[in-house]
Amino acid sequence: MSATAEEFAPASTSELARFLAANAAQERAAVVPAGGRTSLRMGDPVIAPARLISISTMQKVVDYPARDMTITVESGIRFADLQKILAAEGQRLPIDVPDAHRATLGGAIAANTSGPRRLGQGTFRDYVIGISAVDGIGRPFSAGGRVVKNVAGYDLCKLLVGSLGTLAVITQVTLKLRPVAEALRVLWLTAETAEQIEAWLVRLGLSETRPTVVEVVNRRAIASLAAESRVDLPAAELALAVAFEGSTEECDWQMAAVEKELGPSPGAVRLADPQSALLLRALGEFQAAGDDPVTFSASVPSSRVAAFVMEASRRGVTVQAHAINGIVIGHLPDECVTAGAASEIITPLRKSAESVGGSLVVWNCDDAWKPTLNVFGTPQPTRRWMKEVKNALDPHGVLSPGRLPA
């Protein structure tokens, strides 16, 4: 994203609304909402010099009726701070957000951030039950409500999730919550072939258990995860991580059941706290781009995940997959020092994903590389509908112009 150093940091929704209304009435300059700035490189480059709107000054807890298992907060609250507040009441928002000490709630929602727990716990669209925002011409609006039964306006809540700040600036969010899990268990299995992973995934699809996490990683990712978590993980071409959360009794029963269902494995590792928590945290941080030249997310049918992971592995990519969800995250090797070199990896992988009805989106790379890599790939049929929504909420096109495809 290209932005000037100039920044506006509103202290309230009304101050933000006045700023956006004045901008729409006068210069109509491009503006980009920013929280912890962990996802600013997502999407296409902004097509005009832009001023940042920092929401990180808006961090108040508006309402927390803990017995109702809901909370309303301003969107600039750091995700880690939110989880601390919830943990004091034995509650949590069970979504994996990398760089949680930097990332803001509003930014994570706008980027639709999620991680390994999305299989068993869902994504932001399952937890945002009320939202307030200001559109591109300074009009404040709200959707949803503070209690779970009130779902009026829920579609608008969903629209803002993943909108990358192109529709409105999120200012306040109401979330439904879940209790902190009593126990966490992880079963780690290694394999040398995609066929073995595919067989395990089929059995998991028929399992009596309900895993919270089912991840597939390749050799490079295993080494990275072992270093990040400081958990001793056996090296292999591929590995499968199956995690369960809940009461101790539930987790122990499910671990025993899934081991029987998947069959004996010489490389099996059984992890309980604290190692299981350390590994799951490392799995949740994997998607963070770090210093990697390119990070992508591919979507393929779950039956094709293992084969796609192997194909990416042969091209030097460090890979983690939310296997049952069919989402594959990859980091290109440091040897990719030009857009052309990156394209030689991205282009065939995108073709492979699209050939089975999937897609590949470049999450993070240098802005100068984005035209070559074609961030979003083949145009999707939903783009016309997205343009209509954009025109309704941001008629002058001042909010992150160009960041999402028109």
C-alpha positions as CSV (number, residue, x, y, z in Angstrom):
1,M,0.0,0.0,0.0
2,S,1.3,3.4,-0.9
3,A,0.5,6.1,1.7
4,T,1.9,9.4,2.8
5,A,3.2,9.9,6.3
6,E,0.2,12.1,7.1
7,E,-2.2,10.4,9.5
8,F,-5.5,11.2,11.1
9,A,-6.2,9.6,14.5
10,P,-9.9,10.3,15.6
11,A,-10.7,10.0,19.2
12,S,-14.4,9.2,18.6
13,T,-16.9,8.1,15.9
14,S,-18.3,11.7,15.7
15,E,-14.8,13.1,15.0
16,L,-14.2,10.5,12.3
17,A,-17.6,11.2,10.7
18,R,-16.9,14.9,10.6
19,F,-13.5,14.2,8.9
20,L,-14.9,11.9,6.3
21,A,-17.9,14.2,5.6
22,A,-15.5,17.2,5.1
23,N,-13.3,15.1,2.8
24,A,-16.2,14.0,0.7
25,A,-17.5,17.5,0.4
26,Q,-14.1,19.1,-0.5
27,E,-10.9,17.4,-1.8
28,R,-12.2,13.8,-1.9
29,A,-8.7,12.5,-1.1
30,A,-8.0,8.8,-0.8
31,V,-7.9,7.5,2.8
32,V,-6.9,4.1,4.2
33,P,-8.2,2.8,7.6
34,A,-5.3,1.3,9.6
35,G,-5.2,-0.4,13.0
36,G,-2.0,-2.3,14.0
37,R,-0.8,-2.2,10.3
38,T,-0.4,-5.9,10.2
39,S,-2.5,-6.3,7.0
40,L,-1.8,-3.1,5.1
41,R,0.0,-5.0,2.3
42,M,-3.0,-7.1,1.6
43,G,-4.9,-6.5,-1.7
44,D,-3.9,-4.5,-4.7
45,P,-2.0,-1.2,-4.3
46,V,-4.1,1.9,-3.4
47,I,-4.3,3.8,-6.7
48,A,-3.8,7.3,-5.3
49,P,-1.6,8.9,-2.6
50,A,-3.6,8.2,0.6
51,R,-3.9,9.5,4.1
52,L,-4.0,6.9,6.9
53,I,-6.9,6.9,9.4
54,S,-5.6,5.3,12.5
55,I,-8.3,3.7,14.6
56,S,-5.8,2.5,17.3
57,T,-6.8,5.4,19.6
58,M,-10.3,4.0,19.9
59,Q,-9.9,1.2,22.4
60,K,-12.7,1.5,24.9
61,V,-14.8,-1.4,26.3
62,V,-18.4,0.0,25.7
63,D,-20.3,-2.8,27.4
64,Y,-19.4,-6.2,28.7
65,P,-22.4,-8.2,30.2
66,A,-20.3,-11.3,30.8
67,R,-23.3,-13.4,31.8
68,D,-24.7,-12.8,28.3
69,M,-21.5,-14.0,26.7
70,T,-21.2,-10.8,24.6
71,I,-19.0,-7.8,24.6
72,T,-19.1,-4.4,22.8
73,V,-15.8,-2.7,22.2
74,E,-14.3,0.0,20.0
75,S,-12.5,-1.3,17.0
76,G,-9.1,0.0,17.8
77,I,-8.5,-2.3,20.8
78,R,-5.5,-4.6,20.4
79,F,-6.6,-8.2,19.9
80,A,-4.3,-9.4,22.7
81,D,-5.8,-6.8,25.1
82,L,-9.3,-8.0,24.2
83,Q,-8.4,-11.6,25.0
84,K,-6.9,-10.6,28.4
85,I,-10.1,-8.8,29.3
86,L,-12.2,-11.8,28.3
87,A,-9.9,-14.3,30.0
88,A,-10.5,-12.6,33.4
89,E,-14.1,-13.8,33.0
90,G,-13.2,-17.2,31.8
91,Q,-14.2,-16.3,28.2
92,R,-12.5,-15.9,24.8
93,L,-12.9,-15.1,21.2
94,P,-11.6,-18.3,19.7
95,I,-10.0,-16.9,16.5
96,D,-6.3,-17.1,15.7
97,V,-5.0,-13.6,15.0
98,P,-1.2,-13.4,14.3
99,D,0.7,-10.5,15.8
100,A,-2.1,-10.2,18.3
101,H,-0.2,-7.6,20.4
102,R,-0.1,-5.3,17.3
103,A,-3.3,-6.3,15.5
104,T,-6.5,-4.4,16.3
105,L,-9.9,-6.0,16.4
106,G,-11.2,-3.8,13.5
107,G,-8.2,-4.5,11.4
108,A,-8.5,-8.2,11.9
109,I,-12.2,-8.1,11.0
110,A,-11.5,-6.0,7.9
111,A,-8.9,-8.6,6.8
112,N,-11.1,-11.5,7.8
113,T,-8.2,-13.0,9.7
114,S,-8.5,-16.5,10.9
115,G,-6.3,-19.5,11.5
116,P,-6.3,-23.2,12.4
117,R,-9.3,-23.0,14.8
118,R,-11.6,-21.9,12.0
119,L,-12.5,-25.6,11.5
120,G,-14.0,-26.1,14.9
121,Q,-14.6,-22.6,16.1
122,G,-15.5,-20.6,12.9
123,T,-14.5,-17.2,11.7
124,F,-15.4,-13.6,12.5
125,R,-18.6,-13.9,10.5
126,D,-19.7,-16.3,13.2
127,Y,-19.0,-13.9,16.1
128,V,-19.7,-10.4,14.9
129,I,-23.4,-9.8,15.9
130,G,-23.3,-6.0,15.8
131,I,-21.2,-3.5,14.1
132,S,-20.9,0.3,13.8
133,A,-19.0,2.1,11.1
134,V,-18.7,5.3,9.1
135,D,-19.0,5.2,5.3
136,G,-17.1,7.1,2.7
137,I,-19.2,10.3,2.9
138,G,-19.2,10.5,6.7
139,R,-22.5,8.7,7.5
140,P,-22.4,6.7,10.7
141,F,-24.4,3.5,10.6
142,S,-25.0,0.4,12.7
143,A,-26.1,-3.2,12.1
144,G,-27.0,-6.1,14.3
145,G,-27.5,-5.9,18.0
146,R,-25.9,-6.6,21.4
147,V,-27.6,-9.9,22.1
148,V,-27.2,-13.1,20.1
149,K,-30.9,-13.4,19.3
150,N,-31.1,-10.1,17.6
151,V,-29.8,-10.7,14.0
152,A,-31.3,-7.6,12.3
153,G,-28.8,-6.3,9.8
154,Y,-26.5,-9.3,10.0
155,D,-25.8,-9.2,6.3
156,L,-24.1,-5.8,6.7
157,C,-22.1,-7.3,9.5
158,K,-20.9,-10.0,7.1
159,L,-20.2,-7.5,4.3
160,L,-17.7,-5.5,6.3
161,V,-15.8,-8.7,7.3
162,G,-13.0,-9.0,4.8
163,S,-13.7,-5.6,3.1
164,L,-10.1,-4.3,3.7
165,G,-11.4,-0.9,4.6
166,T,-12.9,-0.3,1.1
167,L,-16.6,0.1,2.3
168,A,-16.5,1.8,5.6
169,V,-14.3,2.5,8.7
170,I,-15.3,0.1,11.4
171,T,-15.6,1.9,14.8
172,Q,-17.4,-0.4,17.2
173,V,-18.1,-4.2,17.3
174,T,-20.4,-6.4,19.3
175,L,-19.2,-10.0,19.6
176,K,-20.6,-13.2,21.0
177,L,-18.1,-15.2,23.1
178,R,-17.2,-18.7,24.2
179,P,-15.8,-20.1,27.4
180,V,-12.1,-20.7,27.7
181,A,-11.4,-24.4,27.0
182,E,-10.4,-26.5,30.0
183,A,-8.0,-28.7,28.0
184,L,-6.2,-28.8,24.7
185,R,-4.7,-32.0,23.1
186,V,-2.8,-32.4,19.8
187,L,-2.1,-35.5,17.9
188,W,0.9,-35.1,15.5
189,L,1.3,-37.7,12.7
190,T,4.0,-37.8,10.0
191,A,3.8,-39.1,6.5
192,E,6.0,-39.4,3.4
193,T,3.3,-39.3,0.8
194,A,0.2,-37.3,-0.1
195,E,-1.7,-40.5,-0.4
196,Q,-1.2,-41.2,3.3
197,I,-2.4,-37.8,4.3
198,E,-5.4,-38.1,2.0
199,A,-6.3,-41.5,3.6
200,W,-6.2,-39.9,7.1
201,L,-8.3,-36.9,6.0
202,V,-11.0,-39.3,4.6
203,R,-11.1,-41.1,8.0
204,L,-11.4,-37.8,9.8
205,G,-14.3,-37.0,7.6
206,L,-16.1,-40.1,8.9
207,S,-14.8,-39.7,12.5
208,E,-17.0,-39.7,15.6
209,T,-14.8,-37.0,17.0
210,R,-15.1,-33.3,16.4
211,P,-11.6,-31.8,16.0
212,T,-11.0,-28.1,16.5
213,V,-8.0,-28.1,14.2
214,V,-6.9,-30.3,11.3
215,E,-3.7,-29.0,9.7
216,V,-1.3,-30.4,7.1
217,V,2.2,-29.0,6.9
218,N,5.2,-29.8,4.7
219,R,8.9,-30.4,5.7
220,R,9.9,-26.7,5.6
221,A,6.9,-25.8,7.8
222,I,7.7,-28.5,10.3
223,A,11.1,-27.1,10.8
224,S,9.7,-23.6,11.2
225,L,7.0,-24.7,13.6
226,A,9.5,-26.6,15.8
227,A,11.7,-23.6,16.0
228,E,8.8,-21.2,16.8
229,S,7.1,-23.5,19.4
230,R,10.2,-25.1,20.8
231,V,8.4,-28.4,20.6
232,D,10.4,-31.4,19.4
233,L,8.6,-32.4,16.1
234,P,10.0,-35.3,14.0
235,A,11.0,-34.4,10.5
236,A,9.1,-35.8,7.6
237,E,7.9,-34.9,4.1
238,L,4.4,-34.1,5.5
239,A,2.7,-33.9,8.9
240,L,-0.9,-33.9,10.1
241,A,-1.9,-32.1,13.3
242,V,-5.3,-32.9,14.9
243,A,-6.3,-30.9,17.9
244,F,-9.2,-31.1,20.4
245,E,-10.4,-28.5,22.8
246,G,-13.0,-28.9,25.6
247,S,-13.1,-30.6,29.0
248,T,-10.3,-32.9,30.0
249,E,-12.6,-35.9,29.7
250,E,-13.8,-34.9,26.3
251,C,-10.3,-34.3,24.9
252,D,-8.9,-37.5,26.3
253,W,-11.8,-39.6,24.9
254,Q,-11.5,-37.9,21.5
255,M,-7.7,-38.4,21.4
256,A,-8.1,-42.1,22.1
257,A,-10.9,-42.5,19.5
258,V,-9.1,-40.7,16.7
259,E,-6.0,-42.7,17.2
260,K,-8.0,-45.9,16.7
261,E,-9.7,-44.4,13.7
262,L,-6.5,-43.2,12.0
263,G,-4.6,-46.4,12.8
264,P,-1.1,-46.9,14.1
265,S,1.6,-44.5,13.1
266,P,5.3,-44.9,14.0
267,G,5.9,-41.1,14.1
268,A,2.9,-40.2,16.2
269,V,3.4,-37.6,18.9
270,R,0.8,-36.8,21.6
271,L,0.9,-33.4,23.0
272,A,-0.8,-32.0,26.1
273,D,-0.4,-28.6,27.8
274,P,1.8,-26.7,27.7
275,Q,3.3,-28.1,24.5
276,S,0.0,-28.3,22.8
277,A,-0.7,-24.7,23.4
278,L,2.8,-23.7,22.2
279,L,2.3,-25.6,19.0
280,L,-1.1,-24.3,18.3
281,R,0.1,-20.8,18.9
282,A,2.9,-21.4,16.3
283,L,0.3,-22.8,13.8
284,G,-1.8,-19.6,14.3
285,E,1.2,-17.3,13.7
286,F,2.3,-19.2,10.5
287,Q,0.2,-17.0,8.2
288,A,2.0,-13.8,9.2
289,A,4.2,-12.8,6.3
290,G,7.3,-11.8,8.2
291,D,10.2,-11.2,5.8
292,D,9.0,-13.7,3.2
293,P,8.9,-12.2,-0.3
294,V,5.4,-13.5,-1.1
295,T,2.6,-15.1,1.0
296,F,-0.4,-16.6,-0.7
297,S,-3.6,-18.3,0.2
298,A,-5.1,-20.9,-2.1
299,S,-8.5,-22.5,-1.9
300,V,-8.9,-26.1,-3.2
301,P,-11.3,-29.0,-2.5
302,S,-10.2,-30.8,0.7
303,S,-9.7,-33.9,-1.3
304,R,-7.0,-32.0,-3.3
305,V,-5.2,-30.4,-0.3
306,A,-2.4,-33.0,0.1
307,A,-1.6,-33.1,-3.6
308,F,-1.5,-29.3,-3.8
309,V,0.8,-29.1,-0.7
310,M,3.2,-31.5,-2.4
311,E,3.1,-29.5,-5.6
312,A,3.9,-26.3,-3.7
313,S,6.7,-28.2,-1.8
314,R,8.4,-29.2,-5.0
315,R,8.6,-25.5,-5.8
316,G,10.3,-24.6,-2.6
317,V,7.2,-23.2,-0.8
318,T,6.8,-23.4,3.0
319,V,3.2,-24.6,3.4
320,Q,0.5,-25.0,6.0
321,A,-3.1,-26.1,5.1
322,H,-6.4,-25.8,7.0
323,A,-7.0,-29.2,5.5
324,I,-10.7,-29.8,6.0
325,N,-11.5,-26.2,5.0
326,G,-9.4,-26.6,1.8
327,I,-7.3,-23.5,2.5
328,V,-3.5,-23.6,1.8
329,I,-1.2,-20.9,3.0
330,G,2.3,-20.6,1.4
331,H,5.4,-18.6,1.9
332,L,7.7,-18.4,-1.1
333,P,11.5,-19.0,-0.5
334,D,13.9,-16.1,0.0
335,E,15.6,-17.0,-3.3
336,C,12.6,-15.3,-5.0
337,V,14.2,-11.8,-5.4
338,T,12.3,-10.7,-8.4
339,A,8.6,-10.5,-9.5
340,G,9.5,-12.8,-12.4
341,A,10.9,-15.5,-10.1
342,A,7.9,-15.3,-7.9
343,S,5.6,-15.5,-10.9
344,E,7.2,-18.8,-12.0
345,I,5.9,-20.3,-8.8
346,I,2.6,-18.4,-8.4
347,T,1.3,-18.9,-11.9
348,P,1.4,-22.7,-12.1
349,L,0.1,-23.0,-8.6
350,R,-2.8,-20.7,-9.4
351,K,-3.5,-22.8,-12.6
352,S,-3.5,-25.9,-10.5
353,A,-5.9,-24.5,-8.0
354,E,-8.3,-23.1,-10.6
355,S,-8.2,-26.4,-12.5
356,V,-10.1,-28.0,-9.6
357,G,-12.5,-25.1,-9.0
358,G,-10.3,-23.3,-6.6
359,S,-8.4,-20.0,-6.5
360,L,-5.2,-18.4,-5.4
361,V,-4.8,-14.9,-3.9
362,V,-1.5,-13.2,-3.1
363,W,-1.8,-12.0,0.4
364,N,1.5,-10.2,0.8
365,C,4.3,-9.0,-1.5
366,D,6.0,-5.8,-2.6
367,D,3.5,-3.4,-4.3
368,A,5.8,-3.3,-7.3
369,W,5.3,-7.0,-7.8
370,K,1.5,-7.0,-7.6
371,P,0.7,-6.3,-11.3
372,T,3.0,-9.2,-12.4
373,L,1.6,-11.6,-9.8
374,N,-2.1,-10.6,-10.4
375,V,-3.1,-10.5,-6.7
376,F,-6.6,-11.8,-7.1
377,G,-6.3,-14.0,-10.2
378,T,-9.2,-14.8,-12.4
379,P,-12.1,-12.3,-12.0
380,Q,-15.0,-13.7,-9.9
381,P,-18.7,-13.3,-10.8
382,T,-19.3,-11.6,-7.4
383,R,-17.3,-8.5,-8.5
384,R,-20.3,-6.7,-10.1
385,W,-22.3,-7.1,-6.9
386,M,-19.3,-5.9,-4.8
387,K,-19.1,-2.8,-7.0
388,E,-22.7,-2.0,-6.4
389,V,-22.2,-2.2,-2.6
390,K,-19.0,0.0,-2.9
391,N,-21.0,2.6,-4.8
392,A,-23.7,2.7,-2.2
393,L,-21.3,3.1,0.8
394,D,-18.5,5.0,-0.8
395,P,-19.8,6.8,-3.9
396,H,-16.7,9.0,-4.4
397,G,-14.3,6.0,-4.1
398,V,-12.2,7.6,-1.4
399,L,-11.9,4.5,0.9
400,S,-8.8,2.4,0.0
401,P,-9.4,2.9,-3.8
402,G,-8.2,0.1,-5.9
403,R,-7.4,-2.2,-3.0
404,L,-10.1,-4.7,-3.9
405,P,-11.0,-5.5,-7.6
406,A,-13.8,-3.4,-9.0
